[in-house]
Amino acid sequence: MAAFFIYSTGRCATQALARYFAANLGDRAVVEHEPLRARWTPRIALRHPDLPSLRRKLPEVDRHLDRIARTLADGRDYVETGWPAFAWFPYLKSFLGEDFRWAHLVRNPFYVAGSMATHDYYNVNRVDPEFAGLAHLVPTDHGVSCNDLALEWHRLSQFEKCLYLWLEINRFARELSQSASLAPILVARYEDLFGPPPEPLRDFCQAAGLGTPRIDRPERVDRFQRGAVERPTLSCARVRHDVEVLARELRYDGQELNVEVMMKAVRRRYSRPWRGATRTGVRTTLTFATRSLLHFMGH
């Protein structure tokens, strides 16, 4: 049996992947998307020196891990997609042994940050308090790698803070990859998995040990899609440099990391008036823009 986890930053279509695995695996597996949400407590668990002890202090984590073990003991696979579990991967390996496997799913950092910003990840007035308190990393957290950004954190835009989250999560994945016992079964790019050819997604499923999928393409779903009003800004040289270095290690090239080009692309994709223009056409876009304007005038 396999306990397969997808490691990601969020905003990487893991909802769609959960439906894809559920449709292909049927009754032979339990498939879940972020079952504990922020209660995986990545702000506390990241690089924690004693995760077994921390588990005993977190009843929901404790019960969830016992349930995964029972699922495997009953002869069923377990698949979890979504990002908040990432800090527990070292413990998952020790707890589940050879049954545990994971894949590192990465997406272009600028699109990830743009999408995160539409959810107000770092807007203290609008963010989900549970995620703010337990999940969204900040430089003062003990387990992060960039504590020195704490001094200028208040000056960073929300877009830059979301890039910081992308950086911290993917740095930890690279750190885990350096250990032979913790290396992922593969590193996959969002852009490849959800591109036109079906082979990358099929290979992804087979590499996880879940067999050959019956369904080639996932149903695209995003229950939390939103638009942003603020224009993305990137003025922090440190964040820009570190994100570019890591993204190149993850096989993104110069064109995909061209800041001037990407900032315009992010603005077009995630700004509120133009949200969805590339998918639903100009008529739908203009209708949405009109409604937004009328709503604004009404206030």
C-alpha positions as CSV (number, residue, x, y, z in Angstrom):
1,M,0.0,0.0,0.0
2,A,1.1,3.6,-0.6
3,A,0.6,6.8,1.3
4,F,1.2,9.4,-1.4
5,F,1.5,13.1,-0.6
6,I,1.9,15.9,-3.1
7,Y,4.2,18.6,-1.9
8,S,3.3,22.1,-3.2
9,T,3.0,25.7,-2.3
10,G,-0.7,25.9,-2.9
11,R,-2.4,27.5,-5.9
12,C,-1.1,24.5,-8.0
13,A,-4.4,22.9,-9.0
14,T,-4.2,20.3,-6.2
15,Q,-8.0,20.4,-6.0
16,A,-8.1,19.1,-9.6
17,L,-5.4,16.5,-8.8
18,A,-7.5,15.2,-5.9
19,R,-10.5,14.7,-8.2
20,Y,-8.2,13.1,-10.8
21,F,-6.8,10.6,-8.3
22,A,-10.2,9.9,-6.8
23,A,-11.7,9.2,-10.2
24,N,-8.9,6.9,-11.2
25,L,-8.5,5.0,-8.0
26,G,-12.1,4.6,-6.9
27,D,-12.7,2.5,-3.8
28,R,-9.1,1.2,-3.7
29,A,-7.9,4.5,-2.1
30,V,-8.8,7.4,0.2
31,V,-8.1,10.6,-1.6
32,E,-8.3,14.0,0.3
33,H,-7.5,17.6,-0.4
34,E,-6.1,19.5,2.6
35,P,-8.1,17.5,5.2
36,L,-6.6,19.4,8.2
37,R,-6.2,22.7,6.4
38,A,-4.1,25.0,8.5
39,R,-4.2,22.6,11.5
40,W,-1.2,20.9,10.1
41,T,0.5,23.9,11.7
42,P,3.4,24.5,9.3
43,R,4.4,27.7,11.1
44,I,5.1,25.6,14.2
45,A,6.2,22.3,12.5
46,L,8.7,23.6,10.0
47,R,12.1,22.2,11.0
48,H,10.8,21.4,14.5
49,P,13.4,19.5,16.4
50,D,10.9,17.0,17.8
51,L,7.9,16.3,15.6
52,P,6.8,13.1,17.5
53,S,6.5,15.3,20.6
54,L,4.7,18.0,18.7
55,R,2.2,15.4,17.3
56,R,1.2,14.5,20.8
57,K,0.3,18.1,21.5
58,L,-1.9,18.4,18.4
59,P,-4.9,16.0,18.7
60,E,-6.2,16.6,15.2
61,V,-2.8,15.7,13.6
62,D,-2.5,12.7,15.9
63,R,-6.0,11.4,14.9
64,H,-5.4,12.1,11.2
65,L,-2.1,10.1,11.2
66,D,-3.7,7.2,13.0
67,R,-6.5,7.2,10.4
68,I,-3.9,7.1,7.5
69,A,-2.2,4.1,9.2
70,R,-5.6,2.3,9.5
71,T,-6.3,3.0,5.8
72,L,-3.1,1.3,4.8
73,A,-3.7,-1.5,7.2
74,D,-7.1,-2.1,5.6
75,G,-5.4,-2.6,2.2
76,R,-6.2,0.8,0.7
77,D,-3.9,3.5,-0.6
78,Y,-4.0,7.0,0.8
79,V,-3.5,10.1,-1.3
80,E,-3.3,13.7,0.1
81,T,-3.0,16.8,-2.0
82,G,-2.6,20.4,-0.9
83,W,0.2,22.2,0.8
84,P,-0.1,22.6,4.6
85,A,1.3,19.1,5.4
86,F,4.7,19.8,4.0
87,A,6.6,20.5,7.2
88,W,5.6,17.0,8.5
89,F,7.3,15.0,5.7
90,P,10.3,14.0,7.8
91,Y,8.0,12.6,10.4
92,L,5.7,11.0,7.8
93,K,8.7,9.1,6.5
94,S,9.6,7.7,9.9
95,F,6.0,7.0,10.9
96,L,4.9,5.3,7.6
97,G,8.2,3.9,6.5
98,E,8.4,2.5,3.0
99,D,4.7,3.2,2.4
100,F,5.3,6.9,2.4
101,R,6.2,8.6,-0.9
102,W,5.9,12.1,-2.2
103,A,6.2,14.2,-5.3
104,H,7.4,17.8,-5.5
105,L,4.9,19.8,-7.5
106,V,6.2,23.3,-8.4
107,R,4.7,26.2,-10.3
108,N,6.1,29.4,-11.7
109,P,6.7,31.6,-8.6
110,F,5.1,34.7,-10.1
111,Y,1.8,33.0,-10.9
112,V,1.8,31.4,-7.5
113,A,2.3,34.7,-5.8
114,G,-0.3,36.4,-8.0
115,S,-2.9,33.8,-7.2
116,M,-2.0,33.8,-3.5
117,A,-2.4,37.6,-3.4
118,T,-6.0,37.2,-4.7
119,H,-6.7,35.3,-1.5
120,D,-5.1,38.0,0.7
121,Y,-2.6,35.6,2.3
122,Y,-0.9,38.4,4.1
123,N,-3.7,41.0,4.4
124,V,-4.2,41.1,8.2
125,N,-7.7,42.6,7.7
126,R,-9.1,39.9,5.3
127,V,-7.0,36.7,5.7
128,D,-8.4,33.6,7.4
129,P,-7.2,33.9,11.0
130,E,-6.5,30.2,11.3
131,F,-4.2,30.2,8.2
132,A,-2.6,33.5,9.4
133,G,-1.8,32.1,12.8
134,L,-0.8,28.5,11.9
135,A,0.2,28.3,8.2
136,H,1.4,31.5,6.4
137,L,5.1,31.7,7.2
138,V,6.8,34.9,8.3
139,P,10.5,35.7,8.9
140,T,10.1,35.6,12.6
141,D,9.1,31.9,12.7
142,H,11.7,29.7,14.2
143,G,11.8,27.2,11.3
144,V,12.2,29.5,8.3
145,S,15.4,30.0,6.4
146,C,15.2,33.8,5.8
147,N,14.9,35.3,9.3
148,D,16.9,38.4,8.2
149,L,14.0,39.6,6.1
150,A,12.1,40.4,9.4
151,L,13.6,43.9,9.5
152,E,12.1,44.9,6.2
153,W,9.0,42.6,6.3
154,H,6.6,45.6,6.9
155,R,7.8,47.2,3.7
156,L,7.2,44.3,1.4
157,S,4.1,44.2,-0.7
158,Q,1.6,41.3,-0.4
159,F,2.9,40.0,-3.7
160,E,6.5,39.9,-2.3
161,K,5.3,38.2,0.9
162,C,3.6,35.5,-1.2
163,L,6.9,35.1,-3.2
164,Y,8.6,34.7,0.2
165,L,6.2,31.8,1.0
166,W,6.9,30.2,-2.3
167,L,10.6,30.5,-1.6
168,E,10.5,29.0,1.9
169,I,8.3,26.0,1.0
170,N,10.3,25.1,-2.1
171,R,13.6,25.6,-0.2
172,F,12.5,23.0,2.3
173,A,11.6,20.6,-0.5
174,R,15.1,21.0,-1.9
175,E,16.5,20.4,1.5
176,L,14.5,17.2,1.9
177,S,15.6,16.1,-1.5
178,Q,19.3,16.0,-0.4
179,S,18.5,13.0,1.8
180,A,18.4,9.7,0.0
181,S,15.8,8.4,2.4
182,L,13.6,11.5,1.9
183,A,14.0,12.2,-1.8
184,P,10.8,12.6,-3.8
185,I,9.8,10.1,-6.4
186,L,9.8,12.9,-8.9
187,V,9.8,16.7,-9.3
188,A,7.0,17.9,-11.6
189,R,6.2,21.3,-13.0
190,Y,2.6,22.5,-13.0
191,E,3.0,23.8,-16.5
192,D,3.9,20.3,-17.7
193,L,1.2,18.4,-15.8
194,F,-1.6,20.6,-17.0
195,G,-0.3,21.2,-20.5
196,P,-1.8,19.6,-23.7
197,P,0.1,16.3,-23.7
198,P,-1.4,13.7,-21.3
199,E,1.9,11.8,-20.8
200,P,3.3,13.9,-17.9
201,L,0.2,13.4,-15.8
202,R,0.0,9.7,-16.6
203,D,3.7,9.3,-15.8
204,F,3.1,11.2,-12.5
205,C,0.4,8.7,-11.5
206,Q,2.5,5.7,-12.4
207,A,5.6,7.0,-10.6
208,A,3.5,7.3,-7.4
209,G,2.9,3.5,-7.6
210,L,-0.8,4.0,-8.2
211,G,-1.0,2.2,-11.5
212,T,-2.0,3.4,-15.0
213,P,-4.8,5.9,-14.9
214,R,-8.1,5.2,-16.7
215,I,-8.7,8.9,-17.1
216,D,-6.0,11.0,-18.9
217,R,-7.1,14.5,-18.1
218,P,-8.2,16.0,-14.7
219,E,-11.4,18.0,-14.3
220,R,-10.2,21.6,-13.8
221,V,-11.7,22.9,-10.6
222,D,-10.9,25.8,-8.3
223,R,-13.5,26.5,-5.6
224,F,-11.5,29.4,-4.3
225,Q,-10.8,31.4,-7.5
226,R,-10.8,35.2,-7.0
227,G,-9.5,38.3,-8.6
228,A,-7.1,41.0,-7.2
229,V,-7.4,44.8,-7.2
230,E,-3.9,45.7,-6.2
231,R,-1.2,45.7,-8.9
232,P,1.6,43.3,-8.0
233,T,4.9,45.0,-7.1
234,L,8.4,43.6,-6.7
235,S,11.0,46.0,-5.4
236,C,12.9,43.9,-2.8
237,A,16.2,42.9,-4.4
238,R,16.8,40.0,-2.0
239,V,13.4,38.3,-2.6
240,R,13.8,38.8,-6.4
241,H,17.3,37.3,-6.4
242,D,16.6,34.3,-4.2
243,V,13.3,33.4,-6.0
244,E,15.1,33.6,-9.4
245,V,18.0,31.4,-8.2
246,L,15.7,28.7,-6.8
247,A,13.3,28.8,-9.7
248,R,16.2,28.2,-12.1
249,E,17.2,25.1,-10.0
250,L,13.6,24.0,-10.6
251,R,14.0,24.2,-14.4
252,Y,12.4,27.6,-15.1
253,D,14.3,29.5,-17.8
254,G,15.1,33.2,-18.2
255,Q,12.0,33.9,-20.3
256,E,9.7,32.4,-17.6
257,L,11.5,34.5,-15.0
258,N,11.6,37.8,-16.8
259,V,10.2,40.1,-14.2
260,E,8.9,42.8,-16.5
261,V,7.1,40.3,-18.7
262,M,5.8,38.2,-15.8
263,M,4.5,41.1,-13.8
264,K,2.3,42.2,-16.8
265,A,1.2,38.6,-17.3
266,V,0.3,38.2,-13.6
267,R,-1.6,41.5,-13.6
268,R,-3.6,40.4,-16.7
269,R,-4.4,37.0,-15.3
270,Y,-5.4,38.0,-11.8
271,S,-6.7,41.5,-11.8
272,R,-10.4,41.7,-11.0
273,P,-11.8,43.3,-14.2
274,W,-9.8,40.9,-16.5
275,R,-10.1,37.8,-14.5
276,G,-10.7,34.8,-16.8
277,A,-10.2,36.7,-20.1
278,T,-8.0,34.0,-21.6
279,R,-10.5,31.3,-20.9
280,T,-14.0,32.8,-21.4
281,G,-13.6,35.5,-24.0
282,V,-14.0,39.2,-24.2
283,R,-17.8,39.2,-23.8
284,T,-17.7,37.5,-20.4
285,T,-14.8,39.7,-19.4
286,L,-16.7,42.9,-20.3
287,T,-19.8,41.7,-18.5
288,F,-17.7,41.0,-15.4
289,A,-16.0,44.4,-15.6
290,T,-19.4,46.2,-15.9
291,R,-20.7,44.4,-12.9
292,S,-17.6,45.3,-10.9
293,L,-18.0,49.0,-11.9
294,L,-21.7,49.1,-11.0
295,H,-20.8,47.5,-7.6
296,F,-18.1,50.1,-7.0
297,M,-20.4,53.0,-7.9
298,G,-23.1,51.6,-5.6
299,H,-20.7,52.0,-2.7
